[in-house]
Amino acid sequence: MDDAEAADEGVLSRIFQAVAADAARFRSTIGGRPQRPERTYAQALAAFEAPAPETGEPAETVIRDLQERAAPGLHATTGPRFFGWVIGASHPVGVAADWLAAAWGQNAGNHTAAPSAAAAEAVSARWLLDFLDLPRESSVGFVTGATVANVVCLAAARGEVLRRSGWDVERDGLFGAPPIHVLIGADAHTTVFSALQFLGLGHGRVIRIPADDQGRMQPDALRTALASCRGPTIVITQAGQINTGAFDDHAAIVRLAQDQGAWVHVDGAFGLWARACPPLAHLGEGIELADSWATDGHKWLQIPYDCGYAIVRNAEAHRRSMIIAASYLPGAGGDERDPSHYVPELSRRARGFATWAMLSHLGRQGIARMVERHCAMARRLAGLLGREPGITILNDVVLNQVIVRFGADEPSPAGDDLTLRTIRRIQDDGTLFAGGARWRGLWVMRMSVISYGTTRSDIERAAGAIIGAWRRIRPSS
């Protein structure tokens, strides 16, 4: 496509209308198609494989070609019976706002380059703190997701605990710095360990605190470990264990940690949203006393990928760890919030528009109802499956996570084989999508109920398909 074609108003209109129509068809039919891709990666790669193009193709041809090549290899992550991972379903309001953000082409790096993008972030940040009931003085960075949110928050933590010991890590780095003790639950999510790796704190030199049968850090074990820590210390908790949905006992843990002068960071990728739901808010009691929190927008808030939030009580520590300064960059004046001071990217998409749109659309009551509904449906699903002989629910369903074992519920090769074979049959059938995971030495099927479009009927249908698959797999009596 040459410059003249790109500027042609008719071409522009036809491309956008065609994409909107295809997107609407895809989303309106997603519930009736298999809840999995119809092509493997190898098949999708073959569909896209071609020599590097020497001459360009017309714009409309390219878009049509992309749709045809991609469609069979798209996963049903926006479908009502997709339970494979903790993935929100990209609500249409968020998608529409995200389309506008892409069309507007704003670089949300600072408030001068994109005033409206910065304003949407500033207001959305205030609303997020309100809905999640976190300290209102906290700063919020709009990042790609909880992984980077953990990196940002732990960078602020690293800088502040070292500053208290007289070391400026932002200026002098880690060479010669006082050692930092990092204490973390034994069942923490892998992305937190990645964040520690990225920050030079190491994923293998942490102090792992024993967890109970639901993956909750044990406060007594933390107390013992803290007693041997001297100097800069960071304690990492979780709100919503990835398999069980369990919450650490923040009321006890934060008090123990802060009595020792430790910084407490909460990995709340999806579980933090329980604080926005009054019937479930007790799960997160004490979380507001922590120092930083990481959560996703593209999970329970249903914002399109990619969107997460790094929230830090000490805004100055947050800013020190992330600030990017250069003579050509405008500086925020007075009390103005500069978006680039709270994230690692200078050039980035305007995530505040979709966040503002979804918070506006759902409101406090809509978020609370959605979270409560998903958790009720997870309990319903667990109840239906648990009645079937040979199916065991291994977690207390306190949130939206359900872990299922087929056959023996103790470690055994036979039980693992039955579980994995049942999962494969469920995936082949396509009525729903769920995946496997290792939990306490067992292969299990993990299910996450988090799509805005999931209904009670979808839960009943999914349970029937799972039970049917198990009955075809289980050994004859």
C-alpha positions in Angstrom: 0.0 0.0 0.0 1.5 3.4 -1.0 1.0 6.7 0.7 -1.8 7.7 -1.6 -3.8 4.6 -0.8 -3.2 5.0 2.9 -4.6 8.5 2.7 -7.6 7.5 0.6 -10.7 8.0 2.8 -12.6 5.3 1.0 -10.0 2.7 1.6 -9.7 3.7 5.2 -13.4 3.4 5.7 -13.7 0.1 4.0 -10.8 -1.4 6.0 -12.2 -0.3 9.4 -15.8 -1.4 8.5 -14.6 -4.8 7.3 -12.5 -5.4 10.4 -15.4 -4.3 12.7 -17.8 -6.6 10.8 -15.4 -9.6 11.1 -14.8 -8.9 14.8 -18.5 -8.8 15.4 -19.0 -12.1 13.6 -16.2 -13.7 15.5 -17.5 -12.6 18.9 -21.1 -13.3 18.2 -20.4 -16.9 17.2 -17.6 -17.8 19.7 -20.0 -19.6 22.0 -21.1 -22.0 19.3 -17.6 -23.0 18.1 -15.2 -25.4 19.8 -13.6 -23.7 22.8 -10.1 -24.3 21.4 -8.1 -23.6 18.2 -8.9 -25.7 15.2 -5.3 -25.6 14.1 -2.1 -26.5 15.9 0.8 -24.1 16.0 2.5 -26.1 13.3 -0.5 -25.8 11.1 -0.9 -22.1 11.8 2.7 -21.6 10.9 2.3 -23.4 7.6 -0.7 -21.1 6.9 1.4 -18.0 7.4 4.6 -19.3 5.9 5.7 -17.4 2.7 8.8 -15.7 1.3 9.4 -12.2 2.5 7.3 -9.9 0.3 9.1 -7.8 -2.3 6.2 -5.7 -3.3 3.2 -4.6 -1.2 -0.3 -5.9 -1.5 -3.4 -3.7 -1.5 -4.6 -2.8 2.0 -8.0 -4.6 1.7 -6.3 -7.8 0.4 -3.8 -7.8 3.3 -6.6 -7.5 5.9 -8.7 -10.2 4.3 -5.7 -12.5 3.9 -4.8 -12.0 7.6 -8.3 -12.9 8.7 -8.4 -16.0 6.6 -5.0 -17.2 7.7 -5.5 -16.5 11.4 -9.1 -17.5 12.1 -8.6 -21.3 12.4 -5.7 -20.9 14.8 -7.4 -18.5 17.2 -8.1 -19.7 20.7 -11.5 -19.2 22.2 -10.2 -17.1 25.1 -13.2 -14.8 24.7 -15.7 -17.7 24.8 -18.1 -18.4 27.6 -16.7 -21.9 28.4 -13.0 -21.1 28.3 -11.7 -22.0 31.7 -8.1 -22.8 30.8 -6.2 -19.9 32.4 -7.1 -16.9 34.4 -7.9 -14.8 31.3 -10.6 -12.2 31.0 -12.8 -12.2 27.9 -12.1 -8.7 26.5 -15.4 -7.0 27.1 -16.8 -5.3 23.9 -16.7 -1.9 25.7 -13.1 -2.3 26.4 -12.4 -3.6 22.9 -14.1 -0.6 21.4 -12.1 1.8 23.6 -8.9 0.0 22.7 -9.7 0.2 19.0 -10.1 4.0 19.4 -6.8 4.1 21.3 -5.1 2.3 18.4 -6.7 4.5 15.8 -5.9 7.7 17.8 -2.3 6.5 17.9 -1.3 8.3 21.1 2.0 7.7 22.8 1.1 7.6 26.4 4.6 8.3 27.5 3.9 11.7 29.0 1.1 14.2 29.6 2.4 16.7 27.0 2.6 14.2 24.1 -0.9 12.8 24.9 -2.9 15.0 27.3 -6.1 13.0 27.0 -4.3 9.7 27.5 -2.6 11.0 30.6 -5.9 12.4 31.9 -7.7 9.1 31.4 -4.9 7.4 33.3 -5.0 9.9 36.2 -8.7 9.6 36.7 -8.7 5.8 36.2 -5.9 5.4 38.7 -8.0 7.3 41.3 -11.0 5.1 40.6 -9.0 1.9 40.9 -7.7 2.9 44.3 -11.3 3.6 45.3 -12.8 0.4 44.0 -10.0 -1.8 45.4 -10.0 0.2 48.6 -6.3 0.8 48.7 -4.5 3.8 50.2 -5.6 6.8 48.2 -2.1 8.4 48.2 -0.7 5.4 46.2 0.7 5.9 42.7 -0.4 3.7 39.8 1.6 2.7 36.8 -0.2 1.3 33.7 1.8 -1.6 32.5 1.4 -4.7 30.3 0.2 -7.0 33.0 0.8 -8.5 36.4 4.3 -9.8 35.5 5.6 -6.3 34.7 3.5 -4.9 37.6 5.4 -7.2 39.9 8.7 -6.0 38.4 7.8 -2.3 38.9 6.6 -2.8 42.5 9.6 -4.8 43.5 11.9 -2.3 41.8 10.3 0.3 44.1 10.7 -2.0 47.0 14.3 -2.8 46.2 15.1 0.9 46.0 13.4 1.9 49.2 14.7 -0.9 51.5 18.2 -0.1 50.3 17.7 3.6 50.7 16.8 3.0 54.3 20.2 1.3 54.6 22.0 4.2 53.1 22.4 2.8 49.5 21.2 4.5 46.3 20.5 1.5 44.0 19.1 3.7 41.2 22.4 5.6 41.1 25.0 2.9 42.1 23.3 -0.4 41.2 23.7 -3.6 43.2 27.5 -3.9 43.1 28.5 -3.7 46.7 25.0 -3.0 48.0 23.8 -4.5 51.3 22.1 -7.9 50.6 18.3 -8.0 50.5 16.4 -10.7 52.1 13.3 -11.8 50.1 10.8 -14.0 51.8 8.0 -15.6 49.7 5.4 -18.3 50.1 6.4 -21.7 48.7 3.4 -21.7 46.3 3.9 -18.2 44.9 3.3 -17.7 41.2 6.2 -18.2 38.8 6.0 -14.6 37.5 7.1 -13.2 40.9 10.2 -15.3 40.7 10.8 -14.0 37.2 10.5 -10.4 38.5 13.1 -11.1 41.1 15.3 -12.6 38.4 14.9 -9.5 36.2 15.8 -7.2 39.1 19.0 -9.0 40.1 17.6 -10.4 43.3 17.6 -13.9 42.0 14.8 -16.5 41.9 16.9 -19.1 43.7 18.2 -17.2 46.7 14.8 -16.3 48.2 13.7 -17.7 51.6 10.7 -19.9 50.8 8.1 -19.9 53.6 6.1 -23.2 53.9 2.5 -23.1 52.8 -0.6 -25.0 53.9 -2.7 -27.4 51.8 -4.3 -24.5 49.9 -1.1 -22.7 49.2 -1.3 -20.0 51.9 1.9 -18.8 53.5 2.1 -19.9 57.1 2.5 -16.9 59.4 4.3 -18.8 62.2 6.9 -20.0 59.7 7.3 -16.4 58.4 7.8 -15.2 62.0 10.6 -17.7 62.5 12.2 -16.8 59.2 12.0 -13.0 59.8 13.8 -13.4 63.2 17.0 -14.4 61.4 16.8 -11.5 58.8 18.9 -8.4 59.4 18.9 -5.5 57.1 16.9 -4.8 53.9 13.9 -7.2 53.7 11.0 -7.7 51.3 8.1 -10.0 52.0 6.0 -11.1 49.0 2.4 -12.4 49.6 -0.4 -13.4 47.2 -4.0 -12.7 46.9 -5.5 -15.5 44.9 -3.2 -18.6 44.6 -3.2 -19.5 40.9 -4.5 -23.1 41.5 -6.7 -22.8 44.6 -7.6 -19.1 44.7 -6.5 -19.0 48.3 -5.4 -15.8 50.1 -2.5 -15.4 52.4 -3.4 -14.2 55.9 -2.5 -10.5 55.3 -3.8 -9.2 58.6 -1.1 -11.4 60.4 1.6 -11.4 57.8 1.8 -7.6 57.2 2.0 -6.9 60.9 4.8 -9.4 61.3 6.7 -8.1 58.3 6.4 -4.4 59.1 7.4 -5.0 62.8 10.7 -6.0 61.3 10.8 -3.0 58.9 10.2 -5.1 55.8 8.4 -4.0 52.7 5.3 -6.1 51.9 4.4 -6.6 48.3 1.1 -8.3 47.2 0.9 -10.3 44.0 -2.9 -9.9 43.4 -3.1 -10.5 39.7 -6.7 -11.5 39.9 -7.5 -12.0 43.5 -7.1 -8.4 44.4 -10.4 -7.7 42.7 -12.2 -9.6 45.6 -11.8 -6.3 47.5 -14.2 -4.7 45.0 -16.9 -7.2 46.0 -18.4 -6.7 49.5 -19.4 -10.4 50.0 -15.8 -11.5 49.3 -13.8 -8.5 50.6 -13.0 -10.4 53.8 -10.6 -12.6 51.8 -8.4 -9.6 51.4 -8.6 -8.2 54.9 -5.3 -6.5 55.8 -4.1 -6.2 52.2 -4.5 -2.4 52.4 -1.7 -2.3 55.0 0.9 -3.5 52.5 3.3 -1.3 50.6 2.7 -2.3 47.0 0.2 -4.3 44.9 0.3 -5.8 41.4 -2.9 -6.7 39.5 -4.3 -7.1 36.0 -6.9 -5.3 34.0 -7.1 -8.0 31.4 -8.3 -10.6 33.9 -11.3 -9.7 36.1 -11.8 -6.2 34.7 -12.2 -7.8 31.2 -9.9 -5.2 29.4 -8.3 -6.4 26.2 -4.6 -7.4 26.3 -2.4 -5.9 27.5 -3.1 -4.1 30.7 -2.0 -4.3 34.3 -1.4 -2.0 37.2 1.6 -1.4 39.5 0.3 0.2 42.7 2.8 1.6 45.2 1.9 3.4 48.5 5.1 5.4 48.5 4.8 7.3 45.3 8.2 8.8 45.6 9.9 5.4 45.9 7.8 4.3 42.8 8.9 7.4 40.9 12.6 7.0 41.8 12.7 3.5 40.6 11.1 4.2 37.2 11.8 7.8 36.2 13.2 8.4 32.7 14.7 11.9 32.2 16.1 13.7 29.2 16.4 17.3 28.1 14.0 16.8 25.2 11.3 15.3 27.4 8.7 17.6 28.9 8.5 17.6 32.7 5.2 17.6 34.6 4.7 20.9 36.4 3.5 21.3 39.9 1.3 18.5 41.0 0.7 17.1 37.5 1.1 13.4 37.2 3.7 12.3 34.5 2.7 8.8 33.3 6.2 7.8 32.4 7.5 8.2 36.0 5.7 5.0 37.0 6.4 2.5 34.3 9.5 1.1 32.5 8.5 2.2 29.0 8.7 5.6 27.5 6.8 4.7 24.4 3.6 2.7 25.1 0.0 2.3 24.1 -2.7 4.4 25.9 -4.0 1.8 28.3 -5.9 4.4 30.3 -8.7 4.7 27.7 -9.9 1.1 27.9 -9.5 1.2 31.7 -11.6 4.3 32.0 -14.2 2.9 29.6 -14.6 -0.4 31.5 -14.6 1.2 35.0 -17.2 3.7 33.6 -19.3 0.9 32.0 -19.3 -1.5 35.0 -19.1 0.9 37.9 -18.6 -0.2 41.4 -21.8 -2.3 41.5 -21.1 -4.0 38.2 -17.6 -5.1 39.1 -18.9 -6.4 42.5 -21.8 -8.4 40.8 -19.5 -9.9 38.2 -16.9 -11.1 40.7 -19.5 -12.5 43.0 -21.3 -14.2 40.1 -18.1 -15.9 38.8 -17.2 -17.2 42.3 -20.7 -18.5 42.7 -20.5 -20.3 39.4 -17.1 -21.8 40.3 -18.8 -23.2 43.5 -21.6 -24.6 41.4 -19.2 -26.2 38.9 -17.3 -27.8 41.8 -20.5 -29.0 43.3 -21.7 -30.7 40.1 -18.4 -32.4 39.4 -17.8 -33.5 43.0 -20.9 -35.6 43.0 -19.5 -37.9 40.3 -17.7 -41.0 41.5 -14.0 -40.8 40.7 -13.9 -37.0 40.4 -12.3 -35.1 43.4 -12.2 -31.4 44.0 -8.9 -30.7 45.6 -9.3 -27.1 46.7 -11.6 -25.1 48.9 -13.5 -23.0 46.3 -13.2 -19.6 47.9 -12.8 -17.6 44.7 -13.1 -18.5 41.0 -10.6 -21.4 40.8 -11.4 -25.1 40.8 -8.8 -27.9 40.6 -10.0 -31.4 39.7 -8.5 -34.8 39.9 -9.7 -37.8 38.1 -9.3 -41.3 39.5 -7.1 -41.6 42.6 -6.6 -38.4 44.6 -3.2 -39.5 46.0 0.0 -39.4 44.0 0.1 -42.3 41.6 1.1 -42.8 37.9 -2.4 -44.3 37.3 -4.2 -41.3 38.7 -2.0 -38.9 36.6 -2.6 -40.9 33.5 -6.4 -40.9 34.0 -6.4 -37.1 34.7 -4.3 -36.3 31.6 -6.3 -38.6 29.4 -9.5 -37.0 30.6 -8.2 -33.5 30.0 -7.2 -34.5 26.4 -10.6 -35.9 25.7 -12.3 -32.7 27.1 -10.0 -30.5 24.9 -10.7 -32.7 21.8 -14.4 -32.5 22.4 -14.3 -28.7 22.5 -17.4 -28.0 24.5 -15.1 -26.2 27.0 -11.4 -25.6 27.4 -9.5 -26.5 30.5 -5.8 -27.3 31.0 -3.6 -29.3 33.3 -1.2 -28.3 36.1 0.9 -29.9 38.8 -0.3 -29.4 42.3 1.2 -31.1 45.4 2.8 -33.8 43.2 -0.4 -34.5 41.3 -1.5 -33.8 37.8 -4.8 -31.9 38.0 -7.2 -30.1 35.7 -7.3 -26.4 36.7 -10.4 -24.3 35.8 -10.8 -20.5 36.1 -14.3 -19.0 35.8 -13.6 -15.4 34.8 -15.3 -14.6 31.4 -17.9 -11.9 31.6 -20.1 -14.0 29.1 -20.2 -17.2 31.2 -23.7 -18.1 32.3 -25.2 -20.7 34.6 -26.2 -22.6 31.5 -22.5 -22.7 30.4 -21.5 -24.1 33.8 -24.1 -26.9 33.5 -23.1 -27.7 30.0 -19.4 -27.7 30.9 -20.0 -30.0 33.9 -21.9 -32.4 31.7 -19.1 -32.5 29.1 -16.5 -33.1 31.8 -18.4 -35.9 33.5 -19.1 -37.4 30.1 -15.4 -37.4 29.2 -14.5 -39.0 32.5 -17.1 -41.7 32.1 -15.5 -42.6 28.8 -12.0 -42.7 30.3 -12.5 -44.3 33.7 -11.7 -48.0 34.2 -14.5 -50.4 34.1 -15.6 -51.6 37.5 
